[in-house]
Amino acid sequence: MQIVALKLVTIIAEAVLNDRLIRELKGMGAKGYTITQVRGEGSRGVRASDWEGQNVKIETLVSAVVADNILQHLADHYFTLYAVVAYVQTVEVVRGDKYT
């Protein structure tokens, strides 16, 4: 069994961005993703109503280069206009070749 160090990129965003973000992540090299609905409160407060939809948490395992590209893309296109949070963690993955 071989363990490979990869980056886990986690993005928490408005649900309206879900399809667009997935398309862009895949275009930048992400091989897969996991999405969950989440809720909470941050610098932009609590969502005003249900019609806005819940937030989504998108997680993807990628190389360090792809992780950097994703974060830069989010900073350039989303952070000032939308309620988006992103963070990266180094993780150790079995079958890491599936993700690069």
C-alpha positions as CSV (number, residue, x, y, z in Angstrom):
1,M,0.0,0.0,0.0
2,Q,1.4,3.4,-1.0
3,I,0.3,6.6,0.6
4,V,0.6,9.9,-1.4
5,A,0.5,13.4,-0.1
6,L,-2.1,15.5,-1.9
7,K,-4.0,18.7,-1.2
8,L,-7.6,18.7,-0.1
9,V,-9.3,21.9,-1.3
10,T,-12.5,22.8,0.4
11,I,-14.8,25.5,-0.9
12,I,-17.9,26.7,0.9
13,A,-20.0,28.8,-1.5
14,E,-23.5,29.9,-2.3
15,A,-25.5,27.0,-3.9
16,V,-26.1,29.1,-7.0
17,L,-22.4,28.7,-7.9
18,N,-22.4,24.9,-7.6
19,D,-22.5,23.9,-11.3
20,R,-20.2,26.7,-12.4
21,L,-17.6,25.9,-9.7
22,I,-17.7,22.2,-10.6
23,R,-17.2,22.9,-14.3
24,E,-14.3,25.2,-13.5
25,L,-12.6,22.8,-11.0
26,K,-12.7,20.0,-13.6
27,G,-11.3,22.4,-16.2
28,M,-8.4,23.1,-13.9
29,G,-7.6,19.4,-13.4
30,A,-9.7,18.1,-10.5
31,K,-10.6,14.5,-11.3
32,G,-13.5,14.3,-8.9
33,Y,-15.3,16.1,-6.0
34,T,-17.7,15.6,-3.1
35,I,-20.6,18.1,-2.5
36,T,-22.6,18.5,0.7
37,Q,-25.2,21.1,1.7
38,V,-24.1,23.2,4.6
39,R,-25.2,26.1,6.6
40,G,-23.6,28.5,9.1
41,E,-22.7,32.1,9.7
42,G,-19.7,34.1,8.6
43,S,-18.6,37.7,7.8
44,R,-21.7,38.1,5.4
45,G,-24.1,36.9,8.2
46,V,-26.7,34.2,8.0
47,R,-28.6,33.7,4.7
48,A,-31.8,35.8,4.7
49,S,-34.2,33.2,3.5
50,D,-34.7,29.7,2.1
51,W,-35.3,30.9,-1.4
52,E,-31.6,31.8,-1.7
53,G,-30.7,28.1,-1.1
54,Q,-28.3,26.6,1.2
55,N,-24.6,26.8,0.9
56,V,-22.6,23.9,-0.6
57,K,-19.3,22.5,0.5
58,I,-17.2,21.2,-2.4
59,E,-14.2,19.1,-1.6
60,T,-11.6,17.8,-4.1
61,L,-8.2,16.1,-3.9
62,V,-5.6,17.5,-6.2
63,S,-1.9,18.2,-6.6
64,A,-0.3,21.2,-5.0
65,V,-0.1,23.0,-8.4
66,V,-3.8,22.5,-9.1
67,A,-4.7,23.6,-5.6
68,D,-2.8,26.8,-6.0
69,N,-4.5,27.4,-9.4
70,I,-8.0,26.8,-7.8
71,L,-7.3,29.2,-5.0
72,Q,-6.0,31.9,-7.3
73,H,-9.1,31.5,-9.6
74,L,-11.4,31.8,-6.6
75,A,-9.6,34.9,-5.4
76,D,-9.8,36.5,-8.9
77,H,-13.4,35.7,-9.7
78,Y,-15.4,35.0,-6.6
79,F,-14.2,36.4,-3.2
80,T,-15.3,40.0,-3.7
81,L,-18.7,39.2,-5.3
82,Y,-20.0,36.1,-3.5
83,A,-20.0,34.5,-0.1
84,V,-17.2,32.0,-0.7
85,V,-14.6,30.5,1.7
86,A,-11.8,28.3,0.6
87,Y,-9.0,26.4,2.4
88,V,-6.4,23.8,1.7
89,Q,-5.1,21.0,3.8
90,T,-2.3,18.5,3.1
91,V,-3.7,15.0,3.4
92,E,-2.3,11.5,2.9
93,V,-4.3,9.4,0.4
94,V,-4.3,5.7,-0.4
95,R,-4.5,5.2,-4.2
96,G,-3.3,8.8,-4.8
97,D,-2.7,8.1,-8.5
98,K,-6.5,8.3,-9.0
99,Y,-6.4,12.1,-8.2
100,T,-3.5,13.3,-10.3
